[in-house]
Amino acid sequence: MNWVEQLQEQGFAQFRQYLPSDTANHLRKQILTAAHFKTWRLLTTPYRPLTHIKDRISSSNVEKCRQQQAIKAERNKQFAFSFYRTSNKHAKRHGAGDIHLNLAKTLKEQVAMPLGLSGEIRDSFVAKFEREQFISYHTDGSAGQYAFIYQLSKGWQPKYGGQLVLYPTKSRFYRKVIQPEFNCLTLLKLNHPMPHSVRMLNNPKHKHRLTISGWLE
């Protein structure tokens, strides 16, 4: 079964060693060395503004409280998430624009064309997950025809968490667990549908779960 057939029948497909090693390493380096203070913004849900603390991304107190809110909601079986993502508003300042453009070109040639798609990317962003961050069970709805998750994590161990968990039959009892693997692209067929989640991280600070994610039309 080739990857197109697998994607249509099972709702997901993977490409290991998706990009040339030099290209993948360069992307990872670009992300890790992005130092502009507006490179990353914390996304959490549920999010209740904290009126007693000035709410800005540089406030560690705000981030800590927001993360605690998300963890509490997850434990109460509510939809929740917590992770950092690049802010597209400031993409030119920290080089994210170049990262997305380079990946978009390969997606159009290697993925969109074989699937008969236009290759338009509705949105893409770089995500960085730190300790105790996660995304709970969800679907992407009508965000696009296919979701892509490109992994740039190196030396990852299962005990660090952060696995992408797929539910191809819509049952939470049947799971496909995908470990973070450097230079690996995962495609999800959204009308399959393909519920998924990201397990809570338990990683040391020097280990980074980095992804470039988005949706293809």
BAFI-3210 file (N, C-alpha, C; in Angstrom, 3 decimals, decimal comma, padded with zeros to 6 digits):
// residues 217
n [1|2|3|4|5|6|7|8|9|10|11|12|13|14|15|16|17|18|19|20|21|22|23|24|25|26|27|28|29|30|31|32|33|34|35|36|37|38|39|40|41|42|43|44|45|46|47|48|49|50|51|52|53|54|55|56|57|58|59|60|61|62|63|64|65|66|67|68|69|70|71|72|73|74|75|76|77|78|79|80|81|82|83|84|85|86|87|88|89|90|91|92|93|94|95|96|97|98|99|100|101|102|103|104|105|106|107|108|109|110|111|112|113|114|115|116|117|118|119|120|121|122|123|124|125|126|127|128|129|130|131|132|133|134|135|136|137|138|139|140|141|142|143|144|145|146|147|148|149|150|151|152|153|154|155|156|157|158|159|160|161|162|163|164|165|166|167|168|169|170|171|172|173|174|175|176|177|178|179|180|181|182|183|184|185|186|187|188|189|190|191|192|193|194|195|196|197|198|199|200|201|202|203|204|205|206|207|208|209|210|211|212|213|214|215|216|217]
n.u [000,852|000,715|001,558|-000,501|-002,742|-002,826|-003,366|-005,932|-007,423|-006,828|-006,679|-004,397|-000,907|002,646|005,840|009,022|012,281|011,762|012,686|015,846|018,680|020,399|018,765|016,651|018,040|018,879|016,424|015,616|017,660|017,187|014,750|015,366|017,185|015,812|015,405|013,944|011,732|009,062|008,783|007,571|004,328|002,216|-000,270|-003,270|-006,079|-008,864|-009,038|-008,914|-008,818|-006,390|-006,918|-005,509|-002,899|-000,625|-001,296|000,784|003,003|005,576|005,367|006,054|004,529|001,875|001,909|002,415|000,098|-001,874|-001,170|-001,639|-004,416|-005,154|-004,208|-005,785|-008,334|-008,000|-007,699|-010,248|-011,591|-012,213|-011,998|-008,774|-005,652|-002,129|000,581|003,433|003,470|004,599|004,160|002,451|002,114|004,473|006,273|008,244|010,218|011,462|012,117|010,302|008,671|010,271|010,787|008,234|007,670|009,643|009,004|006,407|006,791|007,876|005,749|003,770|004,846|005,481|003,325|000,752|000,346|000,351|-002,033|-003,895|-004,438|-004,672|-002,545|-002,500|-001,787|-003,610|-003,026|-000,048|002,283|004,940|005,381|006,154|006,662|006,703|007,586|004,852|003,026|000,492|-002,042|-005,411|-007,822|-009,260|-010,747|-009,823|-011,812|-013,094|-010,722|-009,074|-008,382|-006,472|-004,373|-001,061|001,821|004,969|007,819|010,507|012,016|014,760|016,569|014,576|012,836|010,490|009,652|009,592|007,143|004,723|003,815|002,139|-001,139|-003,330|-006,708|-007,995|-010,435|-012,363|-012,792|-011,883|-010,574|-009,070|-005,954|-003,376|-000,152|002,242|005,578|007,561|009,721|012,659|012,626|010,319|007,260|003,813|000,669|-002,778|-006,008|-008,683|-011,436|-011,824|-013,100|-010,278|-009,648|-007,364|-004,575|-002,098|000,160|000,792|003,793|006,913|009,511|013,094|014,670|016,530|015,683|013,726|010,467|009,571|007,573|006,333|003,305|000,124|-002,492|-003,666|-005,118]
n.v [-001,187|002,132|005,524|007,302|005,664|004,601|006,915|007,590|005,348|004,773|007,213|008,551|009,194|008,689|010,263|009,450|010,855|013,175|015,625|016,615|015,940|018,117|020,319|019,922|020,099|022,755|024,139|023,456|024,694|027,389|027,783|027,296|029,301|031,633|034,652|036,948|038,807|038,599|036,312|033,940|033,020|032,264|029,830|028,965|027,124|026,349|029,963|032,338|035,673|037,298|039,605|040,806|040,730|042,130|041,437|040,127|038,636|038,421|038,069|035,902|035,041|035,269|033,389|031,029|030,827|030,633|028,216|026,470|026,704|025,448|022,802|022,035|022,052|019,988|017,786|017,727|016,663|018,379|020,104|021,160|022,947|023,680|025,379|026,800|028,963|030,257|033,685|034,798|037,410|038,688|037,479|038,212|039,368|037,366|035,382|033,336|033,404|032,625|029,985|028,783|029,185|027,666|025,054|024,903|024,804|022,232|020,686|021,243|020,133|017,429|016,392|017,720|017,730|014,884|014,260|015,690|018,307|021,901|022,880|025,011|026,518|026,867|027,792|028,014|027,178|027,370|025,247|024,989|022,881|022,703|021,433|019,819|020,741|020,329|018,908|018,282|015,661|016,066|017,295|018,755|019,898|021,882|022,996|022,551|020,373|018,462|017,905|018,738|017,685|018,379|017,061|018,149|017,246|016,065|013,158|012,065|010,516|007,980|008,387|011,099|011,991|013,826|012,527|012,190|011,310|009,338|008,654|006,644|005,307|006,747|005,904|006,047|003,943|002,660|003,332|005,053|005,575|008,017|008,625|011,546|012,334|013,138|015,021|013,940|013,698|013,894|013,218|014,024|013,041|015,049|014,733|012,173|011,070|012,458|012,334|013,575|013,951|015,449|014,109|014,947|016,640|015,565|016,423|017,064|020,327|020,782|019,333|019,558|019,732|020,275|021,446|021,959|022,943|022,741|023,344|021,887|022,756]
n.w [000,000|-000,993|000,102|-000,524|-000,829|001,763|003,235|002,312|003,073|005,793|007,009|007,803|007,168|007,024|006,515|006,702|007,195|005,673|004,538|003,004|005,065|005,734|005,199|007,008|009,455|009,301|009,399|011,997|013,490|012,842|014,153|016,867|017,418|017,179|018,565|019,048|021,127|020,609|019,205|020,143|021,317|024,007|023,896|025,341|026,507|028,589|028,856|031,184|031,656|033,688|035,861|037,891|037,236|034,999|031,701|029,642|027,242|028,230|030,924|033,409|035,512|034,617|032,544|033,968|035,575|033,599|032,406|034,537|034,716|032,318|032,716|034,901|033,712|031,840|033,540|034,500|032,418|030,323|027,142|026,411|026,101|025,946|024,799|023,082|020,270|017,108|016,365|013,696|012,994|013,520|011,873|009,976|011,494|012,958|011,187|010,608|008,415|006,200|006,926|006,733|004,013|002,705|003,538|002,554|-000,187|-000,640|000,295|-001,563|-003,903|-003,207|-001,787|-002,167|-004,999|-005,793|-004,473|-005,811|-005,050|-004,590|-003,210|-001,567|001,510|004,330|006,874|008,817|011,362|013,773|016,477|019,911|022,545|026,024|029,294|030,887|029,060|026,482|024,259|024,317|023,454|020,250|017,162|013,984|012,575|009,985|009,126|006,985|004,142|004,688|007,479|008,490|010,269|011,034|012,353|014,390|016,474|018,369|019,477|021,102|023,811|024,840|027,508|027,788|026,992|024,990|022,709|019,590|019,367|017,614|016,626|014,706|014,270|015,472|017,991|021,361|022,373|020,504|019,401|017,687|018,281|017,872|017,991|018,730|016,169|014,559|011,559|010,412|008,730|009,282|007,941|008,140|007,324|007,252|006,865|007,509|010,025|011,854|014,922|017,389|019,681|021,861|024,029|027,469|028,286|029,689|029,709|029,886|030,210|028,189|026,059|023,182|021,992|018,920|016,272|012,930|011,861|010,129|007,647|004,674|001,538]
ca.u [000,000|001,503|001,125|-001,789|-003,771|-002,911|-004,009|-007,358|-008,083|-006,620|-006,823|-003,112|000,281|003,886|007,025|010,256|013,341|010,974|013,546|017,280|019,133|020,929|017,628|015,945|018,875|018,865|015,132|015,648|018,544|016,477|013,719|015,962|017,957|014,931|015,535|013,095|010,848|007,715|008,812|006,644|003,228|001,605|-001,684|-003,902|-007,526|-009,591|-008,215|-009,631|-007,846|-006,009|-006,983|-004,590|-001,538|-000,573|-001,325|001,654|003,702|006,830|005,088|006,114|003,414|000,683|002,057|002,276|-001,320|-002,634|-000,888|-002,349|-005,819|-005,294|-004,015|-006,975|-009,421|-007,702|-007,997|-011,713|-012,107|-012,617|-011,019|-007,767|-004,315|-001,128|001,845|003,883|003,512|005,088|003,156|002,614|002,139|005,858|007,063|009,401|011,256|012,207|012,434|009,326|008,147|011,131|010,586|006,969|007,743|010,463|008,244|005,241|007,211|007,984|004,412|003,049|005,418|005,529|002,081|-000,467|000,188|-000,146|-003,397|-004,772|-004,802|-004,077|-001,309|-002,629|-001,717|-004,522|-002,276|001,045|002,945|005,896|004,929|007,168|006,025|007,560|007,121|003,453|002,155|-000,262|-003,303|-006,320|-008,544|-010,021|-010,600|-009,532|-013,000|-012,960|-009,543|-008,510|-008,645|-005,474|-003,471|000,304|002,646|006,352|008,550|011,916|012,545|015,909|016,925|013,392|012,564|009,063|009,354|009,437|005,784|004,650|003,435|000,916|-002,009|-004,406|-007,848|-008,499|-011,793|-013,176|-012,913|-010,736|-009,953|-008,116|-005,046|-002,104|000,734|003,374|006,623|008,284|010,865|013,245|012,473|009,204|006,019|002,580|-000,509|-004,054|-007,153|-009,598|-012,819|-011,869|-012,281|-009,103|-009,386|-005,983|-004,164|-000,667|000,299|001,496|005,234|007,696|010,841|014,073|014,677|017,393|015,036|012,706|009,479|009,328|006,838|005,719|001,990|-000,796|-003,577|-003,588|-006,363]
ca.v [000,000|003,358|006,477|007,889|004,674|004,534|008,138|007,534|004,242|004,788|008,570|009,169|008,645|009,275|010,324|009,558|011,537|013,910|016,593|016,318|016,155|019,476|021,240|019,728|020,649|024,210|024,587|023,320|025,732|028,657|027,864|027,350|030,531|032,805|035,275|038,120|038,524|038,296|035,093|032,942|033,438|031,130|029,560|028,073|027,148|027,624|031,101|033,382|036,759|037,508|041,053|041,318|040,681|042,690|040,274|040,226|037,375|038,391|037,855|034,478|034,753|035,062|032,117|029,945|030,724|030,142|026,794|025,768|026,659|024,435|021,487|021,763|021,716|018,661|016,793|017,699|016,094|019,432|020,345|022,105|022,825|024,657|025,285|028,043|028,957|031,492|034,684|035,143|038,868|039,138|036,454|038,776|039,733|036,220|034,425|032,259|033,448|031,799|028,587|028,315|029,181|026,529|023,817|024,942|024,392|020,769|020,110|021,354|019,211|016,031|015,950|018,263|017,298|013,501|014,190|016,500|019,515|023,151|023,111|026,202|026,283|027,798|028,394|027,178|027,793|026,566|025,031|024,557|022,352|022,587|020,505|019,902|021,261|019,230|019,218|017,176|015,012|017,019|017,234|020,073|020,403|022,252|023,861|022,268|018,983|017,626|018,550|018,212|017,913|018,066|016,972|018,518|016,877|015,157|012,379|011,997|009,246|007,855|008,899|012,546|012,327|014,577|011,704|012,487|010,136|009,362|007,774|006,485|004,752|007,626|005,294|006,368|002,689|002,268|004,458|004,965|006,493|008,407|009,270|012,641|011,786|014,200|015,011|013,066|014,408|013,129|013,804|013,560|013,332|015,609|014,253|010,730|012,159|011,970|012,930|013,387|014,666|015,428|013,760|015,910|016,463|015,398|016,487|017,985|021,622|020,804|018,596|020,421|019,178|021,323|021,009|022,913|022,362|023,576|022,670|021,953|022,757]
ca.w [000,000|-001,001|001,110|-000,921|-000,479|003,216|003,704|002,003|003,772|007,235|007,512|008,122|006,518|007,530|005,670|007,474|006,442|004,684|003,863|003,126|006,444|005,900|005,219|008,280|010,530|009,180|009,925|013,459|014,013|012,715|015,188|018,201|017,612|017,062|019,878|019,207|022,263|020,121|018,402|020,669|022,188|024,686|023,630|026,303|026,676|028,700|029,264|031,910|031,885|035,080|035,952|038,906|036,703|033,662|030,818|028,471|027,046|028,992|032,345|033,756|036,417|033,795|031,836|034,939|035,950|032,442|032,253|035,602|034,312|031,272|033,324|035,705|032,787|031,289|034,575|034,629|031,166|029,399|026,095|026,881|025,527|026,366|024,072|022,466|018,812|016,519|016,021|012,283|012,903|013,612|011,184|009,288|012,448|013,488|010,133|010,442|007,045|005,350|007,316|006,172|002,559|002,284|003,738|001,669|-001,532|-000,689|000,470|-002,835|-004,888|-002,793|-001,156|-002,777|-006,396|-005,854|-003,946|-006,638|-004,313|-005,066|-002,477|-000,720|002,952|004,989|007,973|009,315|012,502|014,505|017,851|020,866|023,742|027,188|030,332|031,314|028,006|025,882|023,578|024,600|022,355|019,454|015,712|013,419|011,901|008,572|008,983|005,667|003,759|005,357|008,431|008,478|011,459|010,698|013,616|014,402|017,792|018,271|020,651|021,966|024,474|025,190|028,849|027,714|026,586|023,742|021,563|018,834|019,474|016,622|016,896|013,336|014,192|016,326|019,310|022,206|022,795|019,474|019,261|016,990|019,000|017,036|018,789|018,079|015,427|013,747|010,099|010,060|008,421|009,430|007,300|008,648|006,456|008,230|006,734|007,809|010,562|012,555|016,239|017,818|020,883|022,166|025,438|028,303|028,248|030,909|029,117|030,483|029,524|027,010|024,983|022,620|021,055|017,933|015,085|012,030|011,607|009,350|006,938|003,225|000,750]
c.u [000,892|000,881|-000,212|-002,921|-003,943|-003,657|-005,516|-008,079|-007,987|-006,712|-005,529|-001,996|001,499|004,984|008,227|011,362|012,721|011,810|014,996|017,765|019,636|019,806|016,887|016,736|018,898|017,550|015,121|016,501|017,876|015,474|014,335|016,717|017,107|014,831|014,637|012,023|009,416|007,693|007,707|005,504|002,579|000,143|-002,185|-005,417|-007,877|-008,675|-009,109|-008,634|-007,626|-005,886|-005,984|-003,131|-001,567|-000,371|-000,473|002,522|004,975|006,606|005,071|004,984|002,131|000,756|001,852|000,812|-002,160|-002,405|-001,607|-003,834|-006,051|-005,173|-005,245|-008,152|-009,230|-008,046|-009,502|-012,397|-012,696|-011,573|-010,062|-006,477|-003,421|000,145|002,201|003,839|004,065|003,915|003,380|002,695|003,560|006,810|008,326|010,545|012,070|012,391|011,436|008,762|008,938|010,944|009,330|007,030|008,527|009,709|007,055|005,594|007,288|006,622|003,622|003,531|005,236|004,209|000,850|-000,688|-000,270|-001,581|-004,392|-005,255|-004,148|-002,730|-001,345|-002,579|-002,576|-003,848|-001,117|001,734|003,947|005,409|006,087|006,448|007,054|006,907|005,695|002,550|001,598|-001,368|-004,222|-007,057|-009,410|-009,946|-010,338|-010,696|-012,744|-011,773|-008,880|-008,868|-007,709|-004,688|-002,082|001,008|004,058|007,199|010,028|012,551|013,676|016,131|015,781|013,215|011,098|008,711|009,189|008,000|005,775|004,268|002,164|000,078|-003,170|-005,479|-008,555|-009,923|-012,794|-013,405|-011,681|-010,021|-008,956|-007,242|-003,829|-001,198|001,982|004,379|007,194|009,564|011,384|013,024|011,379|007,946|004,845|001,445|-001,764|-005,153|-008,307|-011,039|-012,923|-012,876|-011,106|-008,919|-007,944|-005,716|-002,652|-000,536|001,124|002,990|005,840|009,171|011,786|014,171|015,493|016,820|013,822|011,763|009,059|008,579|006,504|004,406|001,132|-001,796|-003,462|-004,976|-006,130]
c.v [001,244|004,391|007,120|006,946|004,588|005,737|008,084|006,474|004,355|006,181|009,249|008,490|009,376|009,237|010,470|010,116|012,350|014,893|016,115|016,711|017,570|020,492|021,155|020,321|022,175|024,781|024,550|024,427|027,095|028,845|028,066|028,647|031,779|033,478|036,486|037,841|038,235|037,066|034,135|033,605|032,189|031,031|028,611|028,182|026,096|028,730|032,145|034,492|037,014|039,011|041,631|041,275|041,283|041,564|040,511|038,971|037,278|038,137|036,369|034,097|034,473|033,702|030,935|029,740|030,179|028,650|025,974|025,655|025,543|023,025|021,095|021,362|020,324|017,577|016,658|017,234|017,144|019,545|021,435|021,909|023,902|024,396|026,671|027,891|030,283|032,409|035,114|036,651|039,394|038,196|037,015|039,055|038,540|035,100|033,315|032,230|032,564|030,314|028,034|028,216|027,977|025,210|023,755|024,465|022,877|020,099|020,158|020,317|017,750|015,494|016,414|017,739|015,849|013,345|014,999|017,760|020,738|023,406|024,346|025,793|027,326|028,516|027,466|027,930|026,817|026,463|024,508|024,132|022,217|021,652|020,852|020,598|020,097|019,796|018,038|016,726|016,023|016,633|018,647|020,638|020,682|023,177|023,703|020,845|018,020|018,475|017,938|018,603|017,444|018,173|017,333|018,245|015,864|014,422|012,207|010,598|009,174|008,449|010,416|012,956|013,014|013,771|012,255|011,219|010,299|008,345|007,514|005,961|005,572|007,036|005,627|005,111|002,177|003,475|004,096|006,016|006,745|009,188|010,483|012,104|012,854|013,956|014,053|013,910|013,452|013,902|013,193|013,969|013,776|015,145|012,757|010,394|011,588|012,722|012,649|014,212|014,633|015,183|014,798|015,589|016,349|015,456|017,376|019,251|021,611|019,995|019,385|019,632|020,311|020,742|022,220|022,284|023,309|022,719|022,929|021,952|022,057]
c.w [000,000|-000,072|000,775|-000,547|001,037|003,776|003,483|002,832|005,286|007,855|007,906|007,340|007,067|006,477|006,586|006,582|005,299|003,875|003,899|004,519|006,686|006,006|006,549|009,443|010,499|009,713|011,442|014,086|013,946|013,847|016,563|018,472|017,437|018,426|020,083|020,254|021,841|019,209|018,837|021,440|022,753|024,303|024,705|026,170|027,720|029,198|029,913|032,229|033,375|035,319|036,945|038,457|035,302|032,657|029,572|028,428|027,872|030,478|032,660|034,700|035,644|033,112|032,777|035,326|034,797|032,238|033,309|035,300|033,291|031,849|034,151|034,827|032,193|032,299|034,813|033,350|030,234|028,290|026,554|026,101|026,104|025,577|023,536|020,945|018,312|016,220|014,580|012,072|012,865|012,856|010,544|010,252|012,909|012,470|009,914|009,037|006,108|005,648|006,661|004,651|002,049|002,432|002,794|000,264|-001,641|-000,530|-000,834|-003,833|-004,489|-002,248|-001,930|-004,195|-006,501|-005,361|-004,769|-005,949|-004,937|-004,415|-001,616|000,750|003,650|006,151|008,296|010,442|013,092|015,944|018,693|022,149|024,858|028,209|030,785|030,286|027,197|024,999|023,813|023,328|021,605|017,978|015,214|012,626|010,433|008,341|007,623|005,296|004,489|006,342|008,263|009,766|011,121|011,965|013,456|015,768|017,634|019,587|021,629|022,548|024,870|026,552|028,871|027,380|025,233|022,523|020,906|018,845|018,512|016,997|015,560|013,232|015,011|017,714|020,126|022,686|021,758|019,166|018,426|017,605|018,155|017,874|018,029|017,444|014,481|012,254|009,636|009,861|008,573|008,769|007,901|007,675|007,353|008,072|006,990|008,907|011,334|013,875|016,651|019,073|020,974|023,665|026,193|028,356|029,643|030,531|029,913|029,633|028,246|025,843|024,494|021,715|020,130|016,738|014,213|011,581|010,779|008,624|005,439|002,596|-000,583]
res [m|n|w|v|e|q|l|q|e|q|g|f|a|q|f|r|q|y|l|p|s|d|t|a|n|h|l|r|k|q|i|l|t|a|a|h|f|k|t|w|r|l|l|t|t|p|y|r|p|l|t|h|i|k|d|r|i|s|s|s|n|v|e|k|c|r|q|q|q|a|i|k|a|e|r|n|k|q|f|a|f|s|f|y|r|t|s|n|k|h|a|k|r|h|g|a|g|d|i|h|l|n|l|a|k|t|l|k|e|q|v|a|m|p|l|g|l|s|g|e|i|r|d|s|f|v|a|k|f|e|r|e|q|f|i|s|y|h|t|d|g|s|a|g|q|y|a|f|i|y|q|l|s|k|g|w|q|p|k|y|g|g|q|l|v|l|y|p|t|k|s|r|f|y|r|k|v|i|q|p|e|f|n|c|l|t|l|l|k|l|n|h|p|m|p|h|s|v|r|m|l|n|n|p|k|h|k|h|r|l|t|i|s|g|w|l|e]
***
